[in-house]
Amino acid sequence: MKDSQNSKVSADATRAITKGRTSAEHHGAVNTPVYHASTILHPDVESFEHRHDPSTDRRKVIYGLLGTPTTFDLEEVLADLEGGHDSVLVPSGLAAISVALLSFLRPGDHALVADTVYPPTRSFCDQYLAGLDIAVDYYDPLAGASIESLIQPATRVIFMESPGSFTFEVQDVPAITEVARKHGITTILDNTWSTPLFFKSFSHGVDVSVHAATKYLSGHSDVVMGAVICAEHAWEPVKRTHRHLGQCVGPDDAYLTLRSVRNLSTRLNAHHKQGLDLAEWLSHRDEVALVLHPGLADHAGHAIWKRDFQGASGLFSIVLHPKSRDAVLAMVNGMTLFRIGASWGGFESLMIPVYPEQYRTATSWDTTGATLRIHAGLENIRDLIADLEEGFSRLNQTLHDE
Ligand SMILES: Cc1ncc(COP(=O)(O)O)c(C=O)c1O
């Protein structure tokens, strides 16, 4: 955590605790209870017939699908933390991405999508949007203001993800949003890596921020959820699409996520430290060719990360010097604390091989060694380093035996 930003972070930590709290409506209970509700009873026909009036309070409970106090409180705290106008909850991070894109794209439109997006975002664009006659071009995530040269008359959306999935390129978001605004193009950012705490999308000109709440927001590897947070001018199309597609989340998951958001700042600061400590340690290992962590001074995106972000989460990658597949498998399969699993952002450490070259079309990924994506969990750092040391011994031993 950068010292100069500590005051900002403590304000966030406070708001994570005070916003979206409606104890007075729940007998003083600190946590907003779980409302298992579909049908809502109305006192008379008149109020029933006026339940959808546009003047109806946003928080009024009229049908479970449209929200309960538990989901309203979570939506409020998430929007507040990122500096957005409002937010909606959806059943997964991928649903947040698809709802956001479908809110602003129509047949005949064109979208520019960062080459380094989460692979299912690509599949949604290539297979689903293409079927709606919506064209997608991928762009180099390092494009910055030069993205202007890729804009077509039909371009309606620029989609960003920063840092990029697997390879952690940091995008110049303010430069891109400035160009987009000039052309009346909506910008959507997958801000899952940072959460609303470490990257303030709306102060960098973003219109819509999407999150896999499955990761740090819920934070315990037991919830699948997404959130779409909007600037005021982008709110109506997102709210409408969310409604048309019948999206909602289960009340127990909303409760668990709201409970986790209360200590998000503490957890994220710990992941920040663990991730940086591990990345620095790994950068001194002979077996490691590259450490892809924007918090390291020699990372290509470090200057922009330092300028725009309030911290780093615990997810980063390393590229090994070339080794046999057997050697890499001996290392990863034998880890005891770094477990093999895809979905990150929980309390536990993870390590998986990833293959960025399979998902790049506008850029190339031509390193020769294996790329390993690491999630720094909350275990003791000395234990994590001991696990890595043993992993490197297996890697070297297997080479030796061949
Ligand atoms: C950057 C990013 N965005 C979105 C998602 C999708 O989240 P979910 O698994 O909740 O659909 C993921 C999942 O790994 C992700 O890494």
The ligand as a Tripos MOL2 file, in Angstrom:
@<TRIPOS>MOLECULE
LIG
   16    16     1     0     0
SMALL
NO_CHARGES

@<TRIPOS>ATOM
      1 C1        -11.1020  -10.9120  -14.5560 C.3       1 LIG1
      2 C2        -12.3100  -11.7960  -14.4300 C.ar      1 LIG1
      3 N1        -13.4980  -11.3140  -14.7850 N.ar      1 LIG1
      4 C3        -14.6100  -12.0700  -14.6990 C.ar      1 LIG1
      5 C4        -14.5560  -13.3680  -14.2480 C.ar      1 LIG1
      6 C5        -15.8190  -14.1880  -14.2260 C.3       1 LIG1
      7 O1        -16.2920  -14.3900  -12.9450 O.3       1 LIG1
      8 P1        -17.2930  -15.6000  -12.6140 P.3       1 LIG1
      9 O2        -16.4300  -16.7990  -12.4430 O.co2     1 LIG1
     10 O3        -17.9910  -15.1660  -11.3780 O.co2     1 LIG1
     11 O4        -18.2300  -15.7200  -13.7820 O.co2     1 LIG1
     12 C6        -13.3460  -13.9050  -13.8600 C.ar      1 LIG1
     13 C7        -13.2620  -15.2950  -13.3660 C.2       1 LIG1
     14 O5        -12.2190  -15.8720  -13.2220 O.2       1 LIG1
     15 C8        -12.1780  -13.1060  -13.9610 C.ar      1 LIG1
     16 O6        -10.9660  -13.5960  -13.6420 O.3       1 LIG1
@<TRIPOS>BOND
     1     1     2 1
     2     2     3 ar
     3     2    15 ar
     4     3     4 ar
     5     4     5 ar
     6     5     6 1
     7     5    12 ar
     8     6     7 1
     9     7     8 1
    10     8     9 2
    11     8    10 1
    12     8    11 1
    13    12    13 1
    14    12    15 ar
    15    13    14 2
    16    15    16 1
@<TRIPOS>SUBSTRUCTURE
     1 LIG1         1 GROUP 0 **** ****
